[in-house]
Amino acid sequence: MAASDEIEIVAEQVSDLGRRLDSVESRVAEIDKVIARLEGAAVTTARSLEEISTHWHAVYEAMRRVEEPDPDVGQLRVGRDLSRPSKGKP
């Protein structure tokens, strides 16, 4: 094999490696775009979950307030009921 043949083979291999490298670089660029979109979606999801959590916290607080009546409210009801004449009784 002549030196020029070897140089030509090496040149073809280098050219082929260059094409493969270009292909890998374009795939990496696509992956970077996908990762950026996924990160954006993750941030949106985290914000949404935080908002949902806030709403559920408010629901639980309201449920807790219903379960634990305020003693002052009970006294107001009793006082109000005693101060009014009862309906239907003479």
Biopython code that builds the backbone (N, CA, C, O; Angstrom):
import numpy as np
from Bio.PDB.StructureBuilder import StructureBuilder

atoms = [
    (1, "MET", "N", (0.838, -1.162, 0.000)),
    (1, "MET", "CA", (0.000, 0.000, 0.000)),
    (1, "MET", "C", (0.896, 1.243, 0.000)),
    (1, "MET", "O", (1.879, 1.322, 0.737)),
    (2, "ALA", "N", (0.545, 2.164, -0.808)),
    (2, "ALA", "CA", (1.345, 3.369, -0.940)),
    (2, "ALA", "C", (0.956, 4.362, 0.143)),
    (2, "ALA", "O", (-0.132, 4.284, 0.713)),
    (3, "ALA", "N", (1.845, 5.282, 0.415)),
    (3, "ALA", "CA", (1.618, 6.286, 1.452)),
    (3, "ALA", "C", (0.409, 7.138, 1.119)),
    (3, "ALA", "O", (-0.332, 7.542, 2.016)),
    (4, "SER", "N", (0.201, 7.414, -0.154)),
    (4, "SER", "CA", (-0.948, 8.242, -0.532)),
    (4, "SER", "C", (-2.261, 7.505, -0.274)),
    (4, "SER", "O", (-3.261, 8.128, 0.083)),
    (5, "ASP", "N", (-2.266, 6.174, -0.453)),
    (5, "ASP", "CA", (-3.466, 5.383, -0.159)),
    (5, "ASP", "C", (-3.789, 5.429, 1.337)),
    (5, "ASP", "O", (-4.949, 5.561, 1.728)),
    (6, "GLU", "N", (-2.761, 5.320, 2.157)),
    (6, "GLU", "CA", (-2.963, 5.372, 3.610)),
    (6, "GLU", "C", (-3.478, 6.743, 4.036)),
    (6, "GLU", "O", (-4.349, 6.843, 4.900)),
    (7, "ILE", "N", (-2.949, 7.773, 3.442)),
    (7, "ILE", "CA", (-3.382, 9.136, 3.761)),
    (7, "ILE", "C", (-4.843, 9.314, 3.365)),
    (7, "ILE", "O", (-5.622, 9.943, 4.082)),
    (8, "GLU", "N", (-5.202, 8.751, 2.212)),
    (8, "GLU", "CA", (-6.582, 8.861, 1.756)),
    (8, "GLU", "C", (-7.524, 8.118, 2.705)),
    (8, "GLU", "O", (-8.605, 8.624, 3.008)),
    (9, "ILE", "N", (-7.145, 6.950, 3.172)),
    (9, "ILE", "CA", (-7.963, 6.178, 4.117)),
    (9, "ILE", "C", (-8.120, 6.939, 5.432)),
    (9, "ILE", "O", (-9.221, 7.022, 5.976)),
    (10, "VAL", "N", (-7.027, 7.490, 5.938)),
    (10, "VAL", "CA", (-7.076, 8.261, 7.178)),
    (10, "VAL", "C", (-7.952, 9.496, 6.989)),
    (10, "VAL", "O", (-8.717, 9.851, 7.885)),
    (11, "ALA", "N", (-7.849, 10.151, 5.842)),
    (11, "ALA", "CA", (-8.658, 11.336, 5.561)),
    (11, "ALA", "C", (-10.146, 10.967, 5.544)),
    (11, "ALA", "O", (-10.977, 11.708, 6.070)),
    (12, "GLU", "N", (-10.480, 9.823, 4.940)),
    (12, "GLU", "CA", (-11.875, 9.370, 4.914)),
    (12, "GLU", "C", (-12.380, 9.078, 6.327)),
    (12, "GLU", "O", (-13.505, 9.432, 6.681)),
    (13, "GLN", "N", (-11.541, 8.433, 7.122)),
    (13, "GLN", "CA", (-11.925, 8.113, 8.503)),
    (13, "GLN", "C", (-12.115, 9.390, 9.322)),
    (13, "GLN", "O", (-13.056, 9.487, 10.110)),
    (14, "VAL", "N", (-11.239, 10.354, 9.143)),
    (14, "VAL", "CA", (-11.355, 11.627, 9.855)),
    (14, "VAL", "C", (-12.624, 12.345, 9.409)),
    (14, "VAL", "O", (-13.338, 12.927, 10.226)),
    (15, "SER", "N", (-12.899, 12.299, 8.112)),
    (15, "SER", "CA", (-14.106, 12.920, 7.586)),
    (15, "SER", "C", (-15.349, 12.239, 8.182)),
    (15, "SER", "O", (-16.303, 12.911, 8.575)),
    (16, "ASP", "N", (-15.328, 10.911, 8.243)),
    (16, "ASP", "CA", (-16.444, 10.158, 8.825)),
    (16, "ASP", "C", (-16.612, 10.510, 10.302)),
    (16, "ASP", "O", (-17.737, 10.678, 10.773)),
    (17, "LEU", "N", (-15.507, 10.621, 11.033)),
    (17, "LEU", "CA", (-15.571, 11.006, 12.446)),
    (17, "LEU", "C", (-16.127, 12.420, 12.588)),
    (17, "LEU", "O", (-16.865, 12.702, 13.533)),
    (18, "GLY", "N", (-15.784, 13.306, 11.665)),
    (18, "GLY", "CA", (-16.307, 14.670, 11.687)),
    (18, "GLY", "C", (-17.823, 14.682, 11.517)),
    (18, "GLY", "O", (-18.525, 15.417, 12.212)),
    (19, "ARG", "N", (-18.331, 13.856, 10.578)),
    (19, "ARG", "CA", (-19.782, 13.763, 10.387)),
    (19, "ARG", "C", (-20.456, 13.201, 11.638)),
    (19, "ARG", "O", (-21.504, 13.690, 12.059)),
    (20, "ARG", "N", (-19.854, 12.184, 12.221)),
    (20, "ARG", "CA", (-20.420, 11.604, 13.453)),
    (20, "ARG", "C", (-20.426, 12.626, 14.589)),
    (20, "ARG", "O", (-21.390, 12.717, 15.349)),
    (21, "LEU", "N", (-19.350, 13.386, 14.693)),
    (21, "LEU", "CA", (-19.262, 14.417, 15.725)),
    (21, "LEU", "C", (-20.329, 15.482, 15.509)),
    (21, "LEU", "O", (-20.952, 15.934, 16.470)),
    (22, "ASP", "N", (-20.548, 15.886, 14.268)),
    (22, "ASP", "CA", (-21.609, 16.856, 13.971)),
    (22, "ASP", "C", (-22.971, 16.299, 14.378)),
    (22, "ASP", "O", (-23.801, 17.014, 14.940)),
    (23, "SER", "N", (-23.194, 15.020, 14.092)),
    (23, "SER", "CA", (-24.461, 14.380, 14.454)),
    (23, "SER", "C", (-24.640, 14.354, 15.975)),
    (23, "SER", "O", (-25.725, 14.637, 16.483)),
    (24, "VAL", "N", (-23.583, 14.016, 16.684)),
    (24, "VAL", "CA", (-23.648, 13.983, 18.154)),
    (24, "VAL", "C", (-23.892, 15.383, 18.701)),
    (24, "VAL", "O", (-24.690, 15.555, 19.622)),
    (25, "GLU", "N", (-23.223, 16.376, 18.151)),
    (25, "GLU", "CA", (-23.407, 17.754, 18.607)),
    (25, "GLU", "C", (-24.843, 18.232, 18.376)),
    (25, "GLU", "O", (-25.401, 18.925, 19.226)),
    (26, "SER", "N", (-25.441, 17.878, 17.250)),
    (26, "SER", "CA", (-26.826, 18.292, 16.999)),
    (26, "SER", "C", (-27.778, 17.576, 17.957)),
    (26, "SER", "O", (-28.757, 18.167, 18.412)),
    (27, "ARG", "N", (-27.501, 16.316, 18.264)),
    (27, "ARG", "CA", (-28.333, 15.593, 19.233)),
    (27, "ARG", "C", (-28.210, 16.200, 20.623)),
    (27, "ARG", "O", (-29.203, 16.324, 21.340)),
    (28, "VAL", "N", (-27.009, 16.574, 21.000)),
    (28, "VAL", "CA", (-26.799, 17.206, 22.309)),
    (28, "VAL", "C", (-27.550, 18.536, 22.370)),
    (28, "VAL", "O", (-28.129, 18.872, 23.403)),
    (29, "ALA", "N", (-27.544, 19.286, 21.282)),
    (29, "ALA", "CA", (-28.272, 20.561, 21.245)),
    (29, "ALA", "C", (-29.768, 20.315, 21.407)),
    (29, "ALA", "O", (-30.444, 21.063, 22.112)),
    (30, "GLU", "N", (-30.294, 19.265, 20.756)),
    (30, "GLU", "CA", (-31.710, 18.918, 20.917)),
    (30, "GLU", "C", (-32.008, 18.512, 22.360)),
    (30, "GLU", "O", (-33.031, 18.898, 22.926)),
    (31, "ILE", "N", (-31.118, 17.746, 22.935)),
    (31, "ILE", "CA", (-31.289, 17.304, 24.330)),
    (31, "ILE", "C", (-31.278, 18.505, 25.262)),
    (31, "ILE", "O", (-32.068, 18.563, 26.204)),
    (32, "ASP", "N", (-30.397, 19.460, 25.015)),
    (32, "ASP", "CA", (-30.356, 20.674, 25.834)),
    (32, "ASP", "C", (-31.685, 21.424, 25.777)),
    (32, "ASP", "O", (-32.152, 21.941, 26.792)),
    (33, "LYS", "N", (-32.297, 21.484, 24.584)),
    (33, "LYS", "CA", (-33.594, 22.141, 24.444)),
    (33, "LYS", "C", (-34.668, 21.393, 25.231)),
    (33, "LYS", "O", (-35.499, 22.005, 25.900)),
    (34, "VAL", "N", (-34.642, 20.071, 25.144)),
    (34, "VAL", "CA", (-35.623, 19.258, 25.877)),
    (34, "VAL", "C", (-35.444, 19.445, 27.383)),
    (34, "VAL", "O", (-36.420, 19.579, 28.121)),
    (35, "ILE", "N", (-34.201, 19.453, 27.825)),
    (35, "ILE", "CA", (-33.920, 19.640, 29.257)),
    (35, "ILE", "C", (-34.440, 20.997, 29.715)),
    (35, "ILE", "O", (-35.016, 21.097, 30.799)),
    (36, "ALA", "N", (-34.251, 22.034, 28.922)),
    (36, "ALA", "CA", (-34.745, 23.369, 29.284)),
    (36, "ALA", "C", (-36.266, 23.358, 29.409)),
    (36, "ALA", "O", (-36.819, 23.949, 30.337)),
    (37, "ARG", "N", (-36.947, 22.682, 28.468)),
    (37, "ARG", "CA", (-38.415, 22.598, 28.555)),
    (37, "ARG", "C", (-38.839, 21.794, 29.780)),
    (37, "ARG", "O", (-39.802, 22.155, 30.456)),
    (38, "LEU", "N", (-38.128, 20.711, 30.067)),
    (38, "LEU", "CA", (-38.451, 19.904, 31.253)),
    (38, "LEU", "C", (-38.241, 20.696, 32.542)),
    (38, "LEU", "O", (-39.031, 20.584, 33.479)),
    (39, "GLU", "N", (-37.182, 21.489, 32.586)),
    (39, "GLU", "CA", (-36.949, 22.321, 33.764)),
    (39, "GLU", "C", (-38.068, 23.340, 33.937)),
    (39, "GLU", "O", (-38.524, 23.585, 35.054)),
    (40, "GLY", "N", (-38.507, 23.930, 32.837)),
    (40, "GLY", "CA", (-39.629, 24.871, 32.898)),
    (40, "GLY", "C", (-40.899, 24.189, 33.390)),
    (40, "GLY", "O", (-41.639, 24.738, 34.206)),
    (41, "ALA", "N", (-41.139, 22.987, 32.884)),
    (41, "ALA", "CA", (-42.319, 22.231, 33.320)),
    (41, "ALA", "C", (-42.208, 21.867, 34.795)),
    (41, "ALA", "O", (-43.210, 21.878, 35.510)),
    (42, "ALA", "N", (-41.015, 21.546, 35.255)),
    (42, "ALA", "CA", (-40.823, 21.209, 36.665)),
    (42, "ALA", "C", (-41.104, 22.414, 37.556)),
    (42, "ALA", "O", (-41.713, 22.271, 38.616)),
    (43, "VAL", "N", (-40.670, 23.585, 37.142)),
    (43, "VAL", "CA", (-40.922, 24.803, 37.917)),
    (43, "VAL", "C", (-42.426, 25.085, 37.961)),
    (43, "VAL", "O", (-42.971, 25.409, 39.016)),
    (44, "THR", "N", (-43.088, 24.960, 36.813)),
    (44, "THR", "CA", (-44.537, 25.171, 36.763)),
    (44, "THR", "C", (-45.261, 24.175, 37.651)),
    (44, "THR", "O", (-46.192, 24.543, 38.368)),
    (45, "THR", "N", (-44.845, 22.921, 37.611)),
    (45, "THR", "CA", (-45.452, 21.880, 38.441)),
    (45, "THR", "C", (-45.247, 22.180, 39.916)),
    (45, "THR", "O", (-46.174, 22.042, 40.714)),
    (46, "ALA", "N", (-44.045, 22.586, 40.282)),
    (46, "ALA", "CA", (-43.768, 22.900, 41.692)),
    (46, "ALA", "C", (-44.635, 24.058, 42.173)),
    (46, "ALA", "O", (-45.159, 24.020, 43.286)),
    (47, "ARG", "N", (-44.792, 25.090, 41.341)),
    (47, "ARG", "CA", (-45.635, 26.227, 41.722)),
    (47, "ARG", "C", (-47.094, 25.793, 41.860)),
    (47, "ARG", "O", (-47.789, 26.217, 42.784)),
    (48, "SER", "N", (-47.547, 24.957, 40.948)),
    (48, "SER", "CA", (-48.929, 24.469, 41.008)),
    (48, "SER", "C", (-49.157, 23.630, 42.251)),
    (48, "SER", "O", (-50.181, 23.773, 42.920)),
    (49, "LEU", "N", (-48.210, 22.756, 42.565)),
    (49, "LEU", "CA", (-48.342, 21.923, 43.765)),
    (49, "LEU", "C", (-48.337, 22.783, 45.028)),
    (49, "LEU", "O", (-49.049, 22.488, 45.988)),
    (50, "GLU", "N", (-47.543, 23.832, 45.025)),
    (50, "GLU", "CA", (-47.526, 24.744, 46.168)),
    (50, "GLU", "C", (-48.885, 25.430, 46.325)),
    (50, "GLU", "O", (-49.386, 25.578, 47.440)),
    (51, "GLU", "N", (-49.470, 25.841, 45.214)),
    (51, "GLU", "CA", (-50.780, 26.481, 45.269)),
    (51, "GLU", "C", (-51.853, 25.498, 45.743)),
    (51, "GLU", "O", (-52.711, 25.849, 46.554)),
    (52, "ILE", "N", (-51.799, 24.278, 45.235)),
    (52, "ILE", "CA", (-52.751, 23.244, 45.678)),
    (52, "ILE", "C", (-52.579, 22.983, 47.169)),
    (52, "ILE", "O", (-53.562, 22.850, 47.898)),
    (53, "SER", "N", (-51.344, 22.912, 47.614)),
    (53, "SER", "CA", (-51.068, 22.688, 49.030)),
    (53, "SER", "C", (-51.649, 23.802, 49.885)),
    (53, "SER", "O", (-52.201, 23.550, 50.956)),
    (54, "THR", "N", (-51.523, 25.028, 49.412)),
    (54, "THR", "CA", (-52.079, 26.170, 50.141)),
    (54, "THR", "C", (-53.592, 26.051, 50.251)),
    (54, "THR", "O", (-54.166, 26.317, 51.307)),
    (55, "HIS", "N", (-54.234, 25.651, 49.161)),
    (55, "HIS", "CA", (-55.691, 25.489, 49.185)),
    (55, "HIS", "C", (-56.105, 24.379, 50.155)),
    (55, "HIS", "O", (-57.048, 24.547, 50.929)),
    (56, "TRP", "N", (-55.392, 23.235, 50.108)),
    (56, "TRP", "CA", (-55.730, 22.135, 51.018)),
    (56, "TRP", "C", (-55.502, 22.546, 52.474)),
    (56, "TRP", "O", (-56.267, 22.166, 53.361)),
    (57, "HIS", "N", (-54.453, 23.317, 52.707)),
    (57, "HIS", "CA", (-54.190, 23.796, 54.065)),
    (57, "HIS", "C", (-55.380, 24.624, 54.553)),
    (57, "HIS", "O", (-55.814, 24.483, 55.696)),
    (58, "ALA", "N", (-55.902, 25.483, 53.684)),
    (58, "ALA", "CA", (-57.061, 26.295, 54.047)),
    (58, "ALA", "C", (-58.282, 25.411, 54.316)),
    (58, "ALA", "O", (-59.053, 25.683, 55.236)),
    (59, "VAL", "N", (-58.457, 24.363, 53.522)),
    (59, "VAL", "CA", (-59.581, 23.436, 53.737)),
    (59, "VAL", "C", (-59.442, 22.751, 55.093)),
    (59, "VAL", "O", (-60.407, 22.676, 55.853)),
    (60, "TYR", "N", (-58.253, 22.255, 55.395)),
    (60, "TYR", "CA", (-58.039, 21.585, 56.683)),
    (60, "TYR", "C", (-58.245, 22.539, 57.854)),
    (60, "TYR", "O", (-58.805, 22.158, 58.882)),
    (61, "GLU", "N", (-57.791, 23.780, 57.693)),
    (61, "GLU", "CA", (-57.996, 24.773, 58.746)),
    (61, "GLU", "C", (-59.493, 25.014, 58.958)),
    (61, "GLU", "O", (-59.954, 25.092, 60.096)),
    (62, "ALA", "N", (-60.239, 25.129, 57.882)),
    (62, "ALA", "CA", (-61.687, 25.346, 58.000)),
    (62, "ALA", "C", (-62.355, 24.141, 58.665)),
    (62, "ALA", "O", (-63.246, 24.304, 59.498)),
    (63, "MET", "N", (-61.928, 22.944, 58.300)),
    (63, "MET", "CA", (-62.489, 21.736, 58.913)),
    (63, "MET", "C", (-62.168, 21.696, 60.405)),
    (63, "MET", "O", (-63.013, 21.327, 61.220)),
    (64, "ARG", "N", (-60.955, 22.075, 60.752)),
    (64, "ARG", "CA", (-60.544, 22.072, 62.155)),
    (64, "ARG", "C", (-61.386, 23.076, 62.946)),
    (64, "ARG", "O", (-61.803, 22.790, 64.068)),
    (65, "ARG", "N", (-61.633, 24.247, 62.364)),
    (65, "ARG", "CA", (-62.444, 25.257, 63.047)),
    (65, "ARG", "C", (-63.867, 24.755, 63.277)),
    (65, "ARG", "O", (-64.475, 25.064, 64.301)),
    (66, "VAL", "N", (-64.397, 23.986, 62.334)),
    (66, "VAL", "CA", (-65.747, 23.441, 62.495)),
    (66, "VAL", "C", (-65.762, 22.403, 63.610)),
    (66, "VAL", "O", (-66.726, 22.321, 64.371)),
    (67, "GLU", "N", (-64.706, 21.618, 63.707)),
    (67, "GLU", "CA", (-64.624, 20.566, 64.724)),
    (67, "GLU", "C", (-64.402, 21.143, 66.122)),
    (67, "GLU", "O", (-64.854, 20.552, 67.103)),
    (68, "GLU", "N", (-63.733, 22.258, 66.233)),
    (68, "GLU", "CA", (-63.425, 22.879, 67.516)),
    (68, "GLU", "C", (-64.205, 24.187, 67.635)),
    (68, "GLU", "O", (-63.679, 25.246, 67.291)),
    (69, "PRO", "N", (-65.441, 24.134, 68.112)),
    (69, "PRO", "CA", (-66.218, 25.372, 68.202)),
    (69, "PRO", "C", (-65.592, 26.338, 69.195)),
    (69, "PRO", "O", (-65.015, 25.935, 70.205)),
    (70, "ASP", "N", (-65.718, 27.596, 68.889)),
    (70, "ASP", "CA", (-65.202, 28.663, 69.736)),
    (70, "ASP", "C", (-66.102, 28.789, 70.963)),
    (70, "ASP", "O", (-67.310, 28.965, 70.806)),
    (71, "PRO", "N", (-65.553, 28.705, 72.188)),
    (71, "PRO", "CA", (-66.392, 28.776, 73.389)),
    (71, "PRO", "C", (-67.123, 30.114, 73.503)),
    (71, "PRO", "O", (-68.227, 30.160, 74.044)),
    (72, "ASP", "N", (-66.541, 31.185, 73.013)),
    (72, "ASP", "CA", (-67.208, 32.487, 73.074)),
    (72, "ASP", "C", (-68.454, 32.503, 72.197)),
    (72, "ASP", "O", (-69.450, 33.135, 72.549)),
    (73, "VAL", "N", (-68.408, 31.823, 71.071)),
    (73, "VAL", "CA", (-69.562, 31.775, 70.180)),
    (73, "VAL", "C", (-70.693, 31.022, 70.862)),
    (73, "VAL", "O", (-71.847, 31.430, 70.735)),
    (74, "GLY", "N", (-70.415, 29.959, 71.569)),
    (74, "GLY", "CA", (-71.437, 29.203, 72.298)),
    (74, "GLY", "C", (-72.091, 30.060, 73.363)),
    (74, "GLY", "O", (-73.307, 29.991, 73.545)),
    (75, "GLN", "N", (-71.312, 30.868, 74.073)),
    (75, "GLN", "CA", (-71.867, 31.746, 75.094)),
    (75, "GLN", "C", (-72.756, 32.806, 74.461)),
    (75, "GLN", "O", (-73.791, 33.163, 75.025)),
    (76, "LEU", "N", (-72.372, 33.302, 73.319)),
    (76, "LEU", "CA", (-73.202, 34.291, 72.635)),
    (76, "LEU", "C", (-74.543, 33.694, 72.236)),
    (76, "LEU", "O", (-75.583, 34.340, 72.355)),
    (77, "ARG", "N", (-74.507, 32.457, 71.764)),
    (77, "ARG", "CA", (-75.748, 31.807, 71.362)),
    (77, "ARG", "C", (-76.668, 31.628, 72.558)),
    (77, "ARG", "O", (-77.863, 31.911, 72.479)),
    (78, "VAL", "N", (-76.110, 31.157, 73.666)),
    (78, "VAL", "CA", (-76.924, 30.925, 74.859)),
    (78, "VAL", "C", (-77.491, 32.246, 75.349)),
    (78, "VAL", "O", (-78.675, 32.329, 75.673)),
    (79, "GLY", "N", (-76.664, 33.277, 75.406)),
    (79, "GLY", "CA", (-77.123, 34.582, 75.858)),
    (79, "GLY", "C", (-78.186, 35.152, 74.943)),
    (79, "GLY", "O", (-79.156, 35.748, 75.411)),
    (80, "ARG", "N", (-78.018, 34.979, 73.678)),
    (80, "ARG", "CA", (-78.970, 35.494, 72.706)),
    (80, "ARG", "C", (-80.290, 34.723, 72.816)),
    (80, "ARG", "O", (-81.367, 35.317, 72.752)),
    (81, "ASP", "N", (-80.201, 33.419, 72.980)),
    (81, "ASP", "CA", (-81.415, 32.600, 73.074)),
    (81, "ASP", "C", (-82.211, 32.945, 74.333)),
    (81, "ASP", "O", (-83.441, 32.956, 74.294)),
    (82, "LEU", "N", (-81.542, 33.225, 75.434)),
    (82, "LEU", "CA", (-82.234, 33.538, 76.679)),
    (82, "LEU", "C", (-82.861, 34.920, 76.650)),
    (82, "LEU", "O", (-83.876, 35.165, 77.302)),
    (83, "SER", "N", (-82.258, 35.814, 75.899)),
    (83, "SER", "CA", (-82.764, 37.183, 75.886)),
    (83, "SER", "C", (-83.999, 37.329, 75.003)),
    (83, "SER", "O", (-84.753, 38.289, 75.156)),
    (84, "ARG", "N", (-84.211, 36.415, 74.102)),
    (84, "ARG", "CA", (-85.364, 36.483, 73.192)),
    (84, "ARG", "C", (-86.522, 35.667, 73.755)),
    (84, "ARG", "O", (-86.317, 34.596, 74.327)),
    (85, "PRO", "N", (-87.704, 36.166, 73.594)),
    (85, "PRO", "CA", (-88.856, 35.335, 73.977)),
    (85, "PRO", "C", (-88.977, 34.176, 73.002)),
    (85, "PRO", "O", (-88.748, 34.343, 71.804)),
    (86, "SER", "N", (-89.320, 33.050, 73.487)),
    (86, "SER", "CA", (-89.423, 31.899, 72.628)),
    (86, "SER", "C", (-90.679, 31.984, 71.777)),
    (86, "SER", "O", (-91.711, 32.481, 72.227)),
    (87, "LYS", "N", (-90.588, 31.509, 70.573)),
    (87, "LYS", "CA", (-91.714, 31.548, 69.642)),
    (87, "LYS", "C", (-92.643, 30.394, 69.944)),
    (87, "LYS", "O", (-92.198, 29.290, 70.258)),
    (88, "GLY", "N", (-93.918, 30.649, 69.849)),
    (88, "GLY", "CA", (-94.914, 29.602, 70.023)),
    (88, "GLY", "C", (-95.299, 29.363, 71.449)),
    (88, "GLY", "O", (-96.288, 28.675, 71.698)),
    (89, "LYS", "N", (-94.568, 29.896, 72.407)),
    (89, "LYS", "CA", (-94.929, 29.717, 73.830)),
    (89, "LYS", "C", (-95.552, 30.999, 74.309)),
    (89, "LYS", "O", (-95.069, 32.079, 73.970)),
    (90, "PRO", "N", (-96.611, 30.914, 75.088)),
    (90, "PRO", "CA", (-97.255, 32.129, 75.612)),
    (90, "PRO", "C", (-96.497, 32.790, 76.696)),
    (90, "PRO", "O", (-96.933, 33.816, 77.217)),
]
sb = StructureBuilder()
sb.init_structure("model")
sb.init_model(0)
sb.init_chain("A")
sb.init_seg("    ")
for serial, (resi, resn, name, xyz) in enumerate(atoms, 1):
    if name == "N":
        sb.init_residue(resn, " ", resi, " ")
    sb.init_atom(name, np.array(xyz, "f"), 0.0, 1.0, " ", f" {name:<3s}", serial, name[0])
structure = sb.get_structure()
